[in-house]
Amino acid sequence: MSSDIRTIDLNLLKALDALLDERNVTRAAERLSLTQPAVSGMLTRLRESLDDPLFIRTQRGIAPTLRALELAGPVKQILGDIETLLRPAAFDPARADMVLNIAATDYALQVVVTPFLAELRRRAPGIRVAVVPVQDPRLHTQLERGDIHLALVTPESTPPDLHARHLFDERYVCVMRQNHPGATSKRLSIKKFCALDHALVSYAGGSFRGVTDEALAAIGLKRRVTVSVTSFLVLPKILRESDLMAVVPERLVKGRKGLAVFDPPLEIPGFTKTVAWHERTHRDQGHRWVRELLFEVCRDLA
């Protein structure tokens, strides 16, 4: 056969393998889903390339020459290697050894990543996870380069050419410590809401205004925000140790001890949490399994 790899026809190797197994041109043609004349033509090309008759006609079909028998093992090995190369390896979570980089806000870190990690450790302990802050301007580039593999974001901050999936919708609730002077009744009036001192989270830092203030302004009211922090993680501790109240995502304080939770006395728009990923990991078996696990965890959060 030609020593130049650019001229090698792998279909000829498949035909040779079938002829060696079947020892019959008709059966080899059926196995390859080809016509008998087509296989006979391929055998002619093989004979020319290898300068050997390869098969001799017998009463029961065809018998391989010594040269053909010498090629049987190497040809089957080559075809097997090619099949393995083209077929994605089966993903075994229990044996997986990979690194997963997730971009998340501190809200998503607590509400989504924490339960996800617990389940991931149970099913795939060999997967290492790095959680980094979300950087909206760099998000697409980070995913494209593989610096991050999943981004827990909102639809508004998701570039349109990424793959994305809805995880859940979130609403806001009012929170204060259980023995707070304002927690004496089961409902919070709009008057008391505006009279209390508030804390809020400003990711950029330094802002004393958020979505709640926009909702209040729409009905001609305002509140007094006296503390602004950059992280949701510290907020529960601040509330337990002060007379401040805050408007926070409901899942953030669900099941938290020492806190009183109220429905807001006005309509405050919530938000949607989504996960985004790039085409480069879309078909990878390991990343597909990881995403399905994330979806499963988030269904339990709904």
C-alpha positions as CSV (number, residue, x, y, z in Angstrom):
1,M,0.0,0.0,0.0
2,S,1.2,3.5,-0.7
3,S,3.5,4.9,2.0
4,D,2.1,8.4,1.6
5,I,-0.7,8.7,4.3
6,R,-2.4,11.4,2.2
7,T,-3.3,8.7,-0.4
8,I,-4.5,6.0,2.0
9,D,-8.2,5.2,1.6
10,L,-9.5,3.9,5.0
11,N,-12.5,2.4,3.2
12,L,-10.1,-0.1,1.6
13,L,-8.8,-1.1,5.0
14,K,-12.4,-1.7,6.1
15,A,-13.0,-3.8,3.0
16,L,-9.9,-5.8,3.7
17,D,-10.9,-6.4,7.3
18,A,-14.4,-7.6,6.2
19,L,-13.0,-9.9,3.5
20,L,-10.6,-11.4,6.0
21,D,-13.4,-12.1,8.5
22,E,-16.0,-13.3,6.0
23,R,-13.8,-15.1,3.4
24,N,-16.7,-14.3,1.0
25,V,-17.1,-11.3,-1.2
26,T,-21.0,-11.4,-1.0
27,R,-21.1,-11.5,2.8
28,A,-18.4,-8.8,3.0
29,A,-20.5,-6.6,0.8
30,E,-23.5,-7.1,3.0
31,R,-21.5,-6.3,6.1
32,L,-20.3,-3.1,4.5
33,S,-23.7,-2.2,3.1
34,L,-22.1,-2.1,-0.4
35,T,-22.8,-4.0,-3.6
36,Q,-20.7,-7.1,-4.6
37,P,-19.2,-5.3,-7.6
38,A,-18.2,-2.4,-5.4
39,V,-16.3,-4.7,-3.0
40,S,-14.8,-6.6,-5.9
41,G,-13.5,-3.2,-7.2
42,M,-12.0,-2.4,-3.8
43,L,-10.3,-5.7,-3.7
44,T,-8.7,-4.9,-7.1
45,R,-7.4,-1.6,-5.7
46,L,-6.0,-3.4,-2.7
47,R,-4.2,-5.9,-4.9
48,E,-2.7,-3.1,-6.9
49,S,-1.6,-1.1,-3.9
50,L,-0.1,-4.1,-2.0
51,D,1.2,-5.9,-5.1
52,D,-0.3,-9.2,-3.8
53,P,-3.4,-11.2,-4.9
54,L,-4.4,-11.2,-1.2
55,F,-7.2,-13.8,-1.8
56,I,-7.4,-16.9,-3.9
57,R,-10.7,-18.3,-5.1
58,T,-11.8,-21.6,-3.6
59,Q,-14.9,-23.8,-3.8
60,R,-16.2,-22.3,-0.6
61,G,-15.3,-18.6,-1.3
62,I,-11.9,-17.0,-1.0
63,A,-8.8,-17.9,1.0
64,P,-6.3,-15.3,2.2
65,T,-2.7,-15.3,1.1
66,L,0.2,-15.2,3.6
67,R,0.5,-11.4,3.0
68,A,-3.2,-10.9,3.7
69,L,-2.9,-12.9,6.9
70,E,0.1,-10.8,8.0
71,L,-2.1,-7.7,7.6
72,A,-5.1,-9.0,9.5
73,G,-4.0,-8.1,13.0
74,P,-2.5,-4.6,12.1
75,V,-5.5,-3.6,10.0
76,K,-8.0,-4.6,12.8
77,Q,-5.9,-2.6,15.3
78,I,-5.8,0.5,13.1
79,L,-9.6,0.4,12.5
80,G,-10.2,-0.1,16.3
81,D,-7.9,2.8,17.1
82,I,-9.8,5.0,14.6
83,E,-13.1,4.0,16.0
84,T,-12.0,4.8,19.6
85,L,-10.7,8.2,18.4
86,L,-14.0,9.1,16.8
87,R,-16.2,7.7,19.6
88,P,-16.5,9.9,22.7
89,A,-15.2,8.1,25.8
90,A,-17.9,7.0,28.2
91,F,-17.9,9.3,31.2
92,D,-17.7,7.7,34.6
93,P,-18.4,10.2,37.4
94,A,-16.9,8.0,40.1
95,R,-13.6,7.9,38.2
96,A,-13.7,11.4,36.7
97,D,-10.6,13.5,37.2
98,M,-11.3,17.0,35.9
99,V,-11.3,20.7,37.0
100,L,-14.6,22.6,36.8
101,N,-14.4,26.4,37.0
102,I,-17.6,28.2,38.0
103,A,-18.3,32.0,37.9
104,A,-20.8,33.0,40.5
105,T,-22.0,35.9,42.7
106,D,-21.9,35.4,46.4
107,Y,-25.7,34.8,46.3
108,A,-25.3,32.0,43.7
109,L,-22.4,30.6,45.7
110,Q,-24.5,30.2,48.8
111,V,-27.8,29.2,47.2
112,V,-26.7,27.2,44.2
113,V,-23.0,26.2,44.4
114,T,-23.1,25.0,48.0
115,P,-25.8,22.3,47.6
116,F,-24.3,21.5,44.1
117,L,-20.9,20.9,45.6
118,A,-22.3,18.6,48.3
119,E,-24.0,16.4,45.6
120,L,-21.0,16.6,43.3
121,R,-18.6,15.4,46.1
122,R,-20.9,12.4,46.7
123,R,-21.2,11.3,43.1
124,A,-17.9,12.5,41.6
125,P,-15.3,13.1,44.3
126,G,-12.4,13.4,41.8
127,I,-13.8,16.6,40.2
128,R,-12.1,19.7,41.6
129,V,-14.1,22.9,41.6
130,A,-12.8,26.5,41.5
131,V,-15.4,29.2,42.1
132,V,-14.5,32.7,40.9
133,P,-16.5,36.1,40.9
134,V,-18.6,36.9,37.9
135,Q,-17.0,39.6,35.7
136,D,-19.7,40.6,33.3
137,P,-17.5,42.5,30.8
138,R,-15.1,39.5,30.5
139,L,-17.7,36.7,30.8
140,H,-17.8,35.7,27.1
141,T,-14.0,35.8,26.7
142,Q,-13.5,33.7,29.9
143,L,-16.0,31.0,28.6
144,E,-14.5,31.1,25.1
145,R,-11.0,30.6,26.4
146,G,-12.0,27.9,28.8
147,D,-11.0,30.0,31.9
148,I,-14.5,29.3,33.2
149,H,-16.9,26.5,32.2
150,L,-20.2,27.6,33.8
151,A,-21.5,31.0,34.7
152,L,-24.4,31.5,37.2
153,V,-25.9,34.7,36.0
154,T,-29.1,36.4,34.9
155,P,-30.6,36.5,31.4
156,E,-29.8,40.2,31.2
157,S,-26.1,39.6,31.7
158,T,-25.9,36.5,29.4
159,P,-24.3,37.2,26.0
160,P,-26.7,36.0,23.2
161,D,-24.4,33.5,21.5
162,L,-23.8,31.4,24.6
163,H,-25.8,28.3,25.6
164,A,-28.0,29.1,28.6
165,R,-30.7,27.4,30.7
166,H,-33.2,28.7,33.1
167,L,-32.6,27.5,36.7
168,F,-35.3,29.2,38.8
169,D,-37.1,32.5,39.5
170,E,-36.3,34.3,42.7
171,R,-38.4,36.7,44.8
172,Y,-37.5,39.2,47.5
173,V,-38.5,39.1,51.2
174,C,-38.0,41.4,54.1
175,V,-35.8,40.1,56.9
176,M,-34.9,41.3,60.4
177,R,-33.8,39.6,63.7
178,Q,-36.6,37.7,65.4
179,N,-36.7,40.0,68.5
180,H,-36.6,43.1,66.4
181,P,-39.0,45.8,67.6
182,G,-40.5,45.8,64.1
183,A,-41.2,42.0,64.2
184,T,-44.1,42.2,66.6
185,S,-46.8,41.4,64.0
186,K,-47.1,38.9,61.2
187,R,-47.4,41.6,58.5
188,L,-45.2,44.6,57.7
189,S,-47.0,47.8,56.8
190,I,-45.6,50.1,54.2
191,K,-45.4,52.8,56.8
192,K,-43.3,50.7,59.2
193,F,-41.2,49.5,56.3
194,C,-40.2,53.0,55.3
195,A,-39.6,54.1,58.9
196,L,-37.1,51.3,59.8
197,D,-33.3,51.5,59.0
198,H,-32.3,49.3,56.1
199,A,-29.2,47.6,55.0
200,L,-28.6,46.6,51.3
201,V,-26.0,44.9,49.2
202,S,-24.2,46.9,46.5
203,Y,-21.9,44.6,44.5
204,A,-20.1,47.7,43.1
205,G,-19.8,49.1,46.6
206,G,-20.9,52.4,48.1
207,S,-24.4,52.6,46.7
208,F,-27.4,53.2,49.0
209,R,-30.0,52.6,46.4
210,G,-31.3,49.4,44.7
211,V,-34.4,47.8,43.1
212,T,-36.4,48.3,46.3
213,D,-35.8,52.1,46.2
214,E,-36.9,52.2,42.5
215,A,-40.1,50.4,43.5
216,L,-40.7,52.8,46.3
217,A,-40.0,55.9,44.1
218,A,-42.7,54.6,41.7
219,I,-45.3,55.1,44.4
220,G,-43.9,58.3,45.7
221,L,-42.1,56.8,48.8
222,K,-38.6,56.3,50.0
223,R,-36.8,54.4,52.8
224,R,-33.7,55.1,54.9
225,V,-30.7,52.9,53.9
226,T,-28.0,53.3,56.6
227,V,-25.6,50.4,55.8
228,S,-24.3,49.3,52.4
229,V,-22.2,46.2,52.0
230,T,-20.7,44.4,49.0
231,S,-21.7,40.8,50.0
232,F,-24.9,38.9,50.9
233,L,-22.8,36.5,53.0
234,V,-22.2,39.0,55.8
235,L,-25.8,40.4,55.8
236,P,-27.5,37.7,58.0
237,K,-24.9,38.3,60.8
238,I,-25.4,42.1,60.5
239,L,-29.2,41.7,60.8
240,R,-29.0,39.4,63.8
241,E,-26.8,41.8,65.7
242,S,-28.6,45.1,64.9
243,D,-32.0,46.7,64.5
244,L,-31.5,46.9,60.8
245,M,-33.8,45.2,58.3
246,A,-33.1,44.2,54.7
247,V,-34.8,43.2,51.5
248,V,-33.1,40.0,50.3
249,P,-33.6,37.1,47.9
250,E,-35.9,34.5,49.6
251,R,-33.6,31.5,49.1
252,L,-30.8,33.3,50.8
253,V,-32.5,33.3,54.2
254,K,-34.6,30.1,53.9
255,G,-34.2,28.0,57.0
256,R,-32.0,30.6,58.7
257,K,-32.3,30.6,62.5
258,G,-32.8,33.9,64.4
259,L,-34.4,35.8,61.6
260,A,-38.0,36.9,61.0
261,V,-39.1,36.9,57.4
262,F,-42.0,39.0,56.0
263,D,-43.6,39.5,52.6
264,P,-42.7,43.0,51.2
265,P,-45.5,45.5,51.6
266,L,-45.1,46.5,48.0
267,E,-44.3,44.9,44.7
268,I,-40.5,44.4,44.2
269,P,-39.4,42.8,41.0
270,G,-37.5,39.6,41.5
271,F,-35.0,38.1,39.1
272,T,-34.2,34.9,37.2
273,K,-31.1,32.8,37.7
274,T,-29.6,31.0,34.7
275,V,-26.5,29.1,33.9
276,A,-24.5,29.8,30.8
277,W,-21.8,27.9,29.0
278,H,-19.8,28.0,25.7
279,E,-20.1,25.8,22.6
280,R,-16.6,24.4,23.4
281,T,-17.9,22.4,26.3
282,H,-21.5,21.9,25.0
283,R,-20.9,18.3,23.7
284,D,-18.3,17.1,26.1
285,Q,-19.6,14.1,28.0
286,G,-18.1,15.2,31.4
287,H,-19.4,18.7,31.2
288,R,-22.8,17.5,30.0
289,W,-23.0,15.3,33.1
290,V,-22.0,18.2,35.4
291,R,-24.7,20.4,33.9
292,E,-27.4,17.7,34.3
293,L,-26.4,17.4,38.0
294,L,-26.6,21.2,38.4
295,F,-30.1,21.2,36.8
296,E,-31.2,18.4,39.1
297,V,-30.0,20.3,42.2
298,C,-31.7,23.5,41.1
299,R,-35.0,21.6,40.5
300,D,-34.9,20.7,44.2
301,L,-34.4,24.4,45.0
302,A,-37.5,25.4,43.2
